[in-house]
Amino acid sequence: MVDCGESIYNLIPKVEEVKIKEKRYTSKFSSTVKEEAKNVKSPAKTMGYIKAQTSPPKDFLKKHSKEAKLPQKKQFKYPDSNSRRPAVPKKDEKPLMGLQSKKNFITSNAVENIMKASRKVEPAYVDSVKGTRHNLESSGLVPKYVYKEDFGKVPTYLQKRKEEIERNQREYDEYIQQRIEAGNLHQISNSEREEMLSGLKGNWDELHRQYQALSVVIDTLPKKQKKENLEKEMQQLEKDIEVLEKHSVIYVE
């Protein structure tokens, strides 16, 4: 339908809708914020000091005044200068001439070799056809440790450890004996222990038979739950059987 601008409905008087303006939102904490801002505010906080700290005119900035001052120059000296050999003589320095020695070097060398102690030969062993030598002391072939004073004896720390274990065992036995005398503990006999073992093993065999009878394909939730329950019960029975077989003496409260 084409709107031509004229319509009979325009003759009906229209009621003007007066829009009521909503009241502007005002926070109830505005007065508190203003009071806190007045209390915290300090004068000239962002504009620097009220009275600038100026330096006297005579202390003006001078040239090179802010440069780092180097320490006083010292003469360089090598760390090994005291232990160095004497310098090579210069070309214009003349050596001492006319020095002679009356020492008979042939005789002195012969006397020194005769009086000198013989060189100690280090013990060695040969392990190849070509004569490869090795030190005998560090090879382990020489029995050195058998001549020690403490060879073949129990070390001190092991003796202390043994005494500590024995002392703990005695204290534990005394504690168990006191509990038995007070009637708080009861020792299981061998017949009761064997009976419990046979019962636990029978229960395990029954659970194992049920476990073997499960279907190969476990695709439903009840099957999965049954399998998990059987495994948990079998593991608990295995732990109980291991405890009974490991300990020959068992006490029960």
Secondary structure, DSSP 8 states (H G I E B T S, - for coil): ----S--GGGGS---------------TTHHHHHHHHHHH--TTSSS--SS-----TTS---TTSSS-----------TTSTTS------TT------------HHHHHHHHHHHS-------EEE-STT--EEESGGGT-S--GGGSTTTTS--HHHHHHHHHHHHHHHHHHHHHHHHHHTTS-EE--HHHHHHHHHHHHHHHHHHHHHHHTS-S---SHHHHHHHHHHHHHHHHHHHHHHHHHH-S--EE-
